[in-house]
Amino acid sequence: MGFFDRLKAGLAKTRETLLKAIPWGGDPEEVLEELEMALLAADVGLPATEELIAEVRASGRKDLKEAVKEKLVQMLEPDERRATLRKLGFRPQTPKPVELKGHVVLMVGVNGVGKTTTIAKLGRYYQNLGRKVMFCAGDTFRAAGGAQLAEWGKRLGIPVIQGPEGADPAALAFDAASARKARGYDLLLVDTAGRLHTKHNLMEELKKVKRAIAKADPEEPKEVWLVLDAVTGQNGLEQAKRFHEAVGLTGVIVTKLDGTAKGGVLVPIVRTLKVPIRFIGVGEGPEDLQPFDAEAFVEALLEG
């Protein structure tokens, strides 16, 4: 099964929420009214929903489904220049593979979102692109957190910088960033302990980890990615805001889209933070984490 088919299957719950009550061929106002309720149910959120409905209504388009598709794709495009091109009817190339600005990616998120497994999948992805990858097992609080990433490293043939349980994560990140630079590796993926975005001291610790990486390599980290569980819905937007304020996100990875009807949360995240969705996950397998493509996502979302 190709990824688009897996994506379509994975988004079945969200798609059902969006499509089951919408009489696309009916009276336009009735369609827009039902669409508004469906978008809210899919956790697109009120501001984004109101913007979408207003623009589709103002467009005067007869094919409402196509108008909705186009607007959703625009809203999922954080780059204003590319969004403008889409608005004018052009289709800019989606950058594939996902190229990195630097050599270090700091991975953050709350507990239980699958950060460590996601890091392993990213390691495999970039390995397949011919990159020399290194891991930093910075989750030193969770029992067996480091061991889990070490096991993935062993399976994938990726070296892992690891410390004892309870080690200072900032010191470990410093060592890992120094080692990457000294050994000439292309990419270092830094795992961190899951933390609630509401815990001030833990968010401060994350800032310290970021500073430690910069101390070892002043150019880094150029990438800070949040791993988000789609099941959290609108709470995911609040998480993203808090992490963005603390460490300046450059990307979001949304996992477990196959287990929720709240896949619409991607829209307010991009719209509010102007941060791109880098990858999405629609299953447990390594091939189920793929670069995000706005057009493919919207197509899978709105075509039954």
Residue pairs with C-beta under 8 A, 6 or more apart in sequence:
1 9
3 287
3 290
4 296
4 299
4 300
6 282
6 283
6 287
6 288
7 280
7 282
7 290
7 296
7 297
7 300
8 15
8 300
8 303
9 258
9 282
10 257
10 258
10 282
10 283
10 288
10 300
11 257
11 258
11 263
11 282
11 297
11 300
11 301
12 258
13 258
13 259
13 260
13 261
13 263
14 42
14 257
14 260
14 261
14 262
14 263
14 264
14 301
15 300
15 301
15 302
15 303
15 304
16 261
17 38
17 41
17 42
17 261
18 38
18 39
18 42
18 264
18 301
18 302
19 38
19 302
19 304
21 34
21 37
21 38
22 31
22 34
22 35
22 38
23 30
23 31
23 34
24 31
24 64
24 65
28 57
28 64
31 64
32 53
32 56
32 57
32 64
35 53
35 56
35 64
35 68
36 49
36 53
39 48
39 49
39 52
39 53
39 264
40 46
40 49
41 261
42 261
42 262
42 263
42 264
43 233
43 234
43 262
43 263
43 264
43 265
43 268
44 52
44 264
44 265
44 267
44 268
45 234
45 237
45 264
45 265
45 267
45 268
47 268
47 271
47 272
48 75
48 267
48 268
48 271
51 75
51 271
52 68
52 71
52 72
52 75
55 71
56 64
56 67
56 68
56 71
59 67
61 67
65 302
68 302
69 298
69 299
69 302
70 86
72 267
72 294
72 298
72 301
72 302
73 86
73 294
73 295
73 298
74 83
74 86
74 87
75 267
75 270
75 271
76 266
76 267
76 270
76 277
76 294
76 297
76 298
77 83
77 86
77 270
77 294
78 270
78 273
78 274
78 275
78 276
79 276
82 92
85 91
85 92
86 92
91 295
94 291
94 293
94 294
94 295
96 291
96 293
97 125
97 129
97 291
98 278
98 279
98 291
100 187
100 222
100 223
101 222
101 223
101 250
102 219
102 220
102 221
102 222
102 223
103 180
103 181
103 185
103 186
103 187
103 188
103 217
103 219
103 220
103 222
104 177
104 180
104 187
104 188
104 190
104 213
104 217
104 220
104 221
104 222
104 223
105 122
105 187
105 188
105 189
105 190
105 221
105 223
105 224
105 225
106 173
106 190
106 192
106 209
106 210
106 213
106 221
106 223
106 224
106 225
106 247
107 115
107 118
107 119
107 189
107 190
107 191
107 192
107 225
107 227
108 115
108 192
108 195
108 206
108 224
108 225
108 226
108 227
108 243
108 247
108 249
109 115
109 192
109 194
109 226
109 227
109 228
109 239
109 243
110 194
110 195
110 196
110 197
110 229
110 239
111 194
111 195
111 196
112 194
112 229
113 194
113 227
113 228
113 229
113 255
114 227
114 229
114 255
114 256
114 281
115 139
115 191
115 192
115 194
115 227
116 139
116 145
116 148
116 149
116 152
116 191
117 152
118 227
118 253
118 255
118 279
118 281
118 289
119 135
119 149
119 152
119 189
119 191
120 149
120 152
120 155
120 156
120 286
121 281
121 286
121 289
122 189
122 279
122 289
123 133
123 135
123 152
123 153
123 156
123 158
123 189
124 156
124 286
125 289
126 133
126 186
126 187
127 133
127 156
127 157
127 158
131 186
131 187
132 184
132 185
132 186
132 187
133 156
133 158
133 185
133 186
133 187
133 188
133 189
134 158
134 159
134 160
134 161
134 176
134 179
134 180
134 183
134 185
134 187
134 188
134 189
135 149
135 152
135 153
135 158
135 159
135 160
135 161
135 188
135 189
135 191
136 160
136 161
136 172
136 173
136 176
136 177
136 188
136 189
136 190
136 191
137 145
137 146
137 149
137 150
137 160
137 161
137 162
137 163
137 172
137 191
138 169
138 172
138 173
138 176
138 190
138 191
138 192
138 193
138 209
139 145
139 146
139 149
139 169
139 191
139 192
139 193
139 194
140 146
140 163
140 164
140 165
140 166
140 167
140 168
140 169
140 172
140 193
141 165
141 166
141 193
142 193
142 194
143 165
145 165
145 191
145 193
146 160
146 162
146 163
146 165
149 160
149 162
149 191
150 160
150 162
152 158
153 159
153 160
161 172
161 175
161 176
161 179
162 172
163 171
163 172
163 175
169 192
169 193
169 205
169 209
170 205
170 208
170 209
170 211
170 212
171 212
173 190
173 209
173 212
173 213
173 216
174 212
174 213
174 215
174 216
175 216
176 188
176 190
177 188
177 190
177 212
177 213
177 216
177 217
177 220
177 221
178 216
178 217
179 185
180 187
180 188
180 217
181 216
181 217
190 209
190 213
190 221
192 206
192 209
193 202
195 202
195 203
195 205
195 206
196 202
197 203
197 238
197 239
197 242
197 243
198 242
203 242
203 243
203 246
204 246
206 243
206 246
206 247
207 246
207 247
210 221
210 224
210 247
213 220
213 221
214 220
214 221
222 250
223 250
223 251
224 247
224 248
224 249
224 250
224 251
225 249
225 250
225 251
225 252
225 253
225 278
226 239
226 240
226 243
226 244
226 249
226 251
226 252
226 253
227 253
227 255
228 236
228 239
228 240
228 252
228 253
228 254
228 255
228 269
229 236
229 254
229 255
229 256
230 236
230 254
230 255
230 256
230 257
230 259
230 260
230 262
230 263
230 265
230 266
231 256
231 259
231 260
231 262
232 239
232 262
232 265
233 260
233 262
233 265
234 262
234 265
234 268
236 254
236 265
236 269
237 265
237 268
237 269
237 272
240 249
240 252
240 269
240 272
240 273
240 275
241 272
241 273
243 249
244 273
244 275
249 273
249 275
250 275
250 276
251 275
251 276
251 277
251 278
252 269
252 275
252 276
252 277
252 278
253 277
253 278
253 279
253 280
253 281
253 289
254 265
254 266
254 277
254 279
254 280
254 281
254 292
255 280
255 281
255 289
256 281
257 263
257 280
257 281
257 282
258 281
258 282
258 283
258 288
263 301
266 277
266 280
266 297
269 275
269 277
270 276
270 277
276 292
277 292
278 291
278 292
279 289
279 290
279 291
279 292
280 289
280 290
280 292
280 297
281 288
281 289
282 288
